[in-house]
Every structure is written in C-alpha cells, then in structure tokens.
C-alpha cells in the first residue's frame, strides 16, 4: 500500500510541475485510487472522479473499458438509485499488487 501512495504522490507532483496535459493516464489514476480505497472504503463514480482528478465524462468512458477488461466491477448503491459503486475486481487487485511488487524489486 505504501508503494501505491508514493506513486500517487509522485504523479501529483509531476502534474503540478509540468501540467496535466503531458501525463494524464485516467485509467491508471482510477485504478490507483480504487486500490488505495480498497482497504477501508467504497467509491462511487463521483468520489472516484474526485480521487483521480478527472472529469466525470472521462471517468465513465474509462470505467466501461476497465469493466470490459475485468479490472473493475460496478455495483448499484443499496440506498441511492442514482449512485453506483466502482471497485477493483480480484483480477484488478492482483494485477496492481503484482505491478507494485515487481516495480519495487527492479534494480535490486
């Protein structure tokens, strides 16, 4: 989890210094946000767009792609028909865990 936090902070610093145009990767930003939230909260699409720092229309396009890739799942909100939760699938979490582990060990 600490490695994911470091990646998010580094990405934010890069965007702060160079602007968002050069380095936008909405799908990756959403996956990281979902990964960080997975331990203690569920994110609605609105909260996910805030956490990833992307417009809702962009998020909706990429969420569908991530669902098609079976990296995330959508689930209806139990008490609010207007809201939908988005969560990492088992496959999505496993892939991010593997990425974080392998990038942490590169060069060792």
Secondary structure, 3 states (H helix, E strand, C coil): CHHHHHHHHHHHHHHHHHCHHHHCCHHHHHHHHHHHHCCCCCEEHHHHHHHHCCCHHHHHHHHHHHHHCCCEEEEECCCCCCCEEEEECHHHHHHHHHHHHHHHHCCC
